[in-house]
């Protein structure tokens, strides 16, 4: 009797096995990144200066299913984890799509091509204090694009393309967004260009052109960045150029790095520019885990109020009075899993 039960159980398991193997493959990953920051925004009445920053810590779930013929269905969901105070935070990339020999098509809410170009040359992960977006991010820029459909090409001998279109998603507005980029990688050389156009209802459209590049020579990496924004925030004539340079040197488990970014004043507003200088050292404990120290400072023109931090970095030191400088020192740990 026991043998009959055993054979029946084995038979049932073998019958179910094909159905199990046909299910989508699911992977869980994420990032844990917290730092202790000492920030100064130049406000004499401030009584606190220490911050525990949650720097884009997140958990993600990715799924893929083999549809045959080299075609896969893919899905992805990512959400901020508030490691400083606990709980879930805002949603990040979320999409569903198809991947195959033609490339990848996605629909949902995810980083647009122009944002990706900027982050590709940020030596501070776009999360550490000193990250470039404190200077390069303008109104409507460096965002995830909502209600969008995107296409990523496969690698074509080092050359690849991305395009993303944000639909109106409304009966009462014709506002849309279009972004695209092209990148080229050959050995130590990386070059990228991106363009974004935002159709703002009842105001002037906003556009941006972004260039990025890097070159690696042994243990030394050089990066460069240039951006032109026209009619920022839908304000006609509110144009601004921003540039940046950086260098990183790897010595054993340590990476020493520095970068400098400068935002020119808006053409419509005098003395609205700023410069940011960032230096840091990363110490790799493993392939996925680093501890680090960074220092960043922003020097504002008399009518500017740029602050270090913010964006991918949790805490920010935005001056309360225009023309005031800001700075900060950060010690943190970053673990990918």
C-alpha positions, 0 to 999 in steps of 0.5 A: 500500500505504501509503495502505491502511495509513493508511486502515485506521489512521484507520478503527481510530482512529475506531472506538475514539474513541467508547469512549475518550470514554465512559470516566470523566473523571479529575482529579488534585489536592491540597495541598502545605502545610509550615511551620517552627514554633517551639513551646513547651509549657512543659516546662523539660526540653525541649531542642528547639523547632523543627519542620518540620510537614506540614500535611495535604498530600495528593494526590487523584484524582477520577473522574466518568462521565456516565450520561445524563439528568443523572446522574453516577457519582463516585468520590474517593480522597485520601491524606496526603503526608508532605512533611516525611519523605517517603512516603504517610500516612493515608487521607482522604476516599474514596468512590463515589456518584451525583450528579444533580438530586436531589443527591449520594449517597456511600458510604465514609469522608469528613468528616461534616456537623458537621466541615464546619460547624466548618471553614467559619468557621476563618480558619486553614484548619484546618491552620495553627498557631492552627486552631480544632480545638485547642480545639473538637475533643472525643473523637469529634468533628471526624472523618471518618465510617467505614462511612458513607452520606451525602446532600448536597442541591443548592443551593436558593436558598442553602439546602442540607442534608447528612446522614450515617449510619455503620452498625454494620459489625459483628455484635457491636455496635449502635453507629451514628453520625448527623450532619446539617447545614443551611446558608444563604448569601445574599450576604455572609451565611452561617449553618450548624447541625449536629448529631451523635449517636454511639451508644457501646456499653455507655456513654452516647451522645454528642451535639453541637450546632454553630452557625457563621456569617460576614458579609462587609463589603467587605474585612472578614469576621467569623466566629462559632462556638458548640458544645455537647457532651453526655456527651463520650467517653461519660461521663455529665454530661461536658458542655462549651460552646465559643465562638469569634469571628474577623475577617479584613481583606484589603488587596491581596494580604495578609489580616490575621486574628485569632480567639479561642476559649474552651472551658468546663470539663467539668461533671464536672471543675473547672478543665478549660477553656482559651482560644486566641488566634491571629493571622496574616497570609497573603500571596497569591503567586497564586490557589492559593499563599500564604506566611504567618506565624501566632502562637497561644497557649493559656491552660489552666486548672489541670486542662487540657492543651490544646496549640496545633497538632495536628489538621490542623496537623502538630506540636503543643505539648501540655503535659506538666503540666496547667495549663501554657500552650502557644504557637508561631510558624509560617512556612509555604507553602500551595499548592493544585493 
